[in-house]
Amino acid sequence: MKAIRITRTGGPEVLEYVDLPTPEPVADEVLVKAHAIGVCMPETYVRRGTYKWMPKLPAIPGIEMSGTIVKTGPGVRRLRVGQPVFVSAREFEERAGCYAEYVKAPEHKVYPVPEGVDLDQVAGLANYQVAWHLLNSALKGFQYDSVLVVAAAGGVGTALVQLAKAAGKRVIGVVSSQARGDFARSQGADEIVDRTQGDVVEQVKRLTRGRGVDLVVTVAGGSTMVSLFDCLDRFGMLMLYGRIEGPPQGDIAAACEKAPVRSLAFRYFSIHTLDDWPELRARATNALIAMLQAGTIEVPIHDRIPLAEAPRAHRVFESGQVMGKLIMKP
């Protein structure tokens, strides 16, 4: 089979398109032929060698793919040849393996997909897994009516906008251009804040008549994160789920205590909280597949790039120009 392999870490050029043996399923394993492969942030960290959960090198990166079962081991009972499926490496011991024409896995770690569901969109569900847990698992009963989504035109941002809107919430998206704002609106955002056109806090206050929102969800971190506490209403929560601008800087306690007097909350979310909780991972993923089938969510595909051009796919992904989901086709 053809696959992308890394033997060293570095820039996109370390992604090598190679011939490898096609896996052979045994026992309760199934062999999945890839239809589409998602490009995700963790793969860029693996490629650079900065991922805390690095696979052993040499490795095939990739955490998600859609495809069809083409072969089964003798112990398989639930799945069948010809069945469409979603493969998430979050179910594997190593978060890797999906940048390939074929993947094998135990059948209980593969998600069946109903016939007729667009498999290009299925290959983009990893972002929706994160968003689902942000708005469900991580809130633990926290009630919110309005949410500010930072980077609302990105992969997880798009998923957050769609899922929050499907839950009946008021969604304000923070973007960096008019084009990205138009895109976020097309995904369901009620209002847009363009951070290049003025202070984010002032724009949010203007849109909410001075009250702020109940929930802020951001991937940024860095020196700008603490200012987002000023976007919150009196019982609001700020949730950080990444560090694309580095670790949070500044005094979080002081930001929470800043006038006017409020009772604010802060949570740092990691998808790895669920590494030992397969039941909750399955609940979220099966719910998302059902929502995709029903048309409640729709994964917007930014572009389809051949697997052989994985280095270009990573350059496009890291350009900051992607809106929605970038996928590769084997």
N, C-alpha and C positions, 0 to 999 in steps of 0.2 A: 504494500500500500504506500501511497504518498503521505507524508506527514511533515510538520514543522518541528525541528529539533533544535535545542540549544545545548552546546557543550561548554559554553563560557557565557559570562554575563557582559552586558554592555548596551550599545545602541541597537536600533532596528536591524542592523547588518548581521547580528548574531543569530537571527532567525533563519535557519537553513532548511531548504526544501529538499527532502531526502526520501530515498526508498527504504522502507523497513518491512519486516515480516508482518503479514496480516495476522492479528491475534486469532487464536482458536478457542472457542468457548468450551468449557468443561463443566461437569456437575450442573449447578443451577444457573450458569452464566448464559447471557445472550450476546450475540454480535450485532452491533448497530452500524449500519452504513449511513454516513453523515449526509444530510440534506443541506444544512446551513450551520455555521459556527459563529457564535457571538464573540465580539471583541470587547473585553472588559478591562477596567483599571487594574485588577490584580495581576493580569498577565504582563502589564508593563512593569510592575514591581518585580515580578519573577525574572523578566528579561534583564532588568538592571541589577538584580541580585540584592534587592533591598527588602524583599518580602519576608516577614517574620515566619511565615509558614512555607519556606522554600522547599520545593521538591529536590530530590537528589539529582545531580547532573551526571550524565546527559538526561535531558527530560523533554517530553512533549508538553508544552504549556497548553492552557485553555481550560476554562471552567464550565462551558455550556455548549451544547449542540442539540439540534433536532435531527431526527433521522428515522430510519425504518429497520426493523429487525430482519436480518437476512439469514441467521443461523441460530440454533439453540442447542444448549447442552442437554444431556439425557435426563437431568433432574428438573428441568424447567416445567412448571405446571400452570402458571398464570398467563404468561405472554406467548405470542405465536409469531411465526414467520409472516412478514408482510405488515405487521402492526406498526403504526407510527408512534414514536416515543420522544420524550424529552430526557436528555442526559445532563445531570448536574454534577460536576466534580465536587460540589459541597457534600455529596454523599460518599465520596471516596476518602481513603486515608490520606492521600496527597491531593491537593487542589490543582490538578493538572490532568492532561491526557486528551483534551478535546480538539486540538489543532491537528486533526488527522482524518483520513478517509473512513477509518473504522475505529470503533471503540468496543471493548468487551467489558461487561460488568455483571454482577449477580442480579437476577431479575428483580429482587426486592429493592434495588437501588436505582431502578429505571422507572420513569413515570409514563404510563400509557396516555396517549392523546387520542381523543375521538376523531373518527374519520371526518375529513372535510375541513379540519382546522388548518389554517395557513402555517406551514412548517417554517417559513422564513420568520414569521412573528414568534413562533414558539422558541426559536433560537435566541430570542431577546428577553427571555423571562428572568434572567439573573438579576437585572436591575429591579424588576417588579418584586422579586423575593425580598430584596433589601427594603424597598418601599413598604411592602405589606407588613413586615416586622416593625418598621419604624412607626407605622400608624396603628398597629394592633398590639403586638407583643410588648413593645417598649413603653407604651403609654399606660398599661396596667390600670385601666379604669379611668384614666384622666379624660375629662370631658372637654371637648373643644368644638367651637362653631366656626372658627376662622383660623387659617394657617398661612404663614408666609413661607414660601418655598424659594430658597436661594439656589441659583443655577437652575432655574426652572426649565430651560431648554435642553439640558443635558440628559443623559440616559436615566439616572435615578430620579432626577428632577422631573422629567416627563412622567415617569411612573407615579411619583408622588402627586403630581397635579391630577392625573387621571383617577387614581384611587381615592384621593380626598374628595374630588368632585363627585365620584360615584357614591360616596357616603353622604352626600348632601351638604358638604362644607363650603364656606366661602374661601376661595383660593386667590391669593395674591402672589404673583411670580416675580422674582428678582432676576433681571437679565442684563446683558451688556451691550445690546444694540436693538434698533427697531426691528430688524429682521428676526432676531431671536424672540423679541416680544410678540411679534405676530405669530410666530410658531407656537409659543407657549399658550397664547389665546386659542389657537386652533386645537390644542390639546385639552382645553377646558378651563384655563385660568380666567377668573372673573375680571381681575385688574392686573396691571403690569407696573412694576417699578424698574426704570432703567437707571442703573447705578452710574452711568456715564453722563446722565442729565441732571444730576443734583444729589443732595444728601439722601441716602436711603431712608433714614429715620424720619426726616421731615416729610418725604413722600408718603410713607406708611401712615404717619399721623394725619396727613391731609385726607387720605383715602378712608380712614377709620374715624374721622371727626375727633381726633385727639385721643382716642381710647387705646389704640393698638390692637394687636391680634392675640388670640389665645395661645397659639403655638407657632414657633419659628423652627424650621428644620434647615440646617446648613451643613455643607460638606467642607467649608473653607478652613475653619480654625484660624491660626495666625493672629496678627495684631488687630484685625478688624472685627473679630468675633464678639468681643465684649460690648461693642457699640450696639449690637443687635438686641441686647436686653432692653434698650430704650424703645424697641418696637412692640414690647409686650404690654398687655392689659394687666390688671392688678393681681390676677392669679395665674399668670401665664407661665409657659415652659419653653426654654430654649433647648433644642436637641442637636447635638453635633454627631455626625456619622462618618467623618473623615478628617484628613489633615492635609489637604492639597496645598494649603498655604503654611504648613508647619503646625507644630503644637500650639494650642491656645496661649496667647500672651495677654498680660494685663491681670488686674485684680477682679476675679469673678465675684467675690463677696462684696466688694465695693460697688460693682455694677448692679448687683441685686438690691443693694441698700440705697441706691441713688434715688433722690426725690423725683416724683412723688412716692410716698410710702406704698410699697406693694409687697406681696408675698410670692416671690418668684421661685422657679425651679430650674435646675440645669441637669441634663443627662447626656453622658457620652455613650453612644451606641456602637457596638461592634457585632457584626454578623457572626463572629466566632463565639459569641455567647451561646450560640445554638449548636456548637460542634458536637456536643454529647446529648442532643435532644432531637433525635430523628423524627419522633412523632409530631412535634410542632413544625419542623421543616416540611414534613409531608402534608400537614394540614394546610399550610400556606401555599405550597406549590400546587396541590390539587385544587384549591380554591381559585388560584390564578388561571389554571387551565380551563376551569369551568367558566370563569369570567371572560376569557378569550373566546371560548366557544359561543357564549351568549352575546358577544359583541359589546360587553360592558367596558372592556379595555381593548385597545388596538395599538400594537407596538409599531410606532412609525419608523420605517427603515430609511436611514440617511443614505446609505449606499451599499452595494454588493460588490465585493472585491474578491478575485480568485484567491484561493488558499495559497497558490504558488507565489502570490505577491504579498505575503504576510508582512514583510518589511514596510512596504508602502502603506498597508492597512494601519500599521502602528504609527507611521508618520502622520497619516490623516487623523487618526484618533487623538494624537498628542498635539495637533495643530490648534485645538480650541474652536474649530469650526463645525464640529459634528453637532447636529441637532437630532435628537432621538437616538436610534440604534445603528451601529455599524456592524455588518455581518460579512463573513467570508463564505465563499462557495467552493466546495471541493471540485 
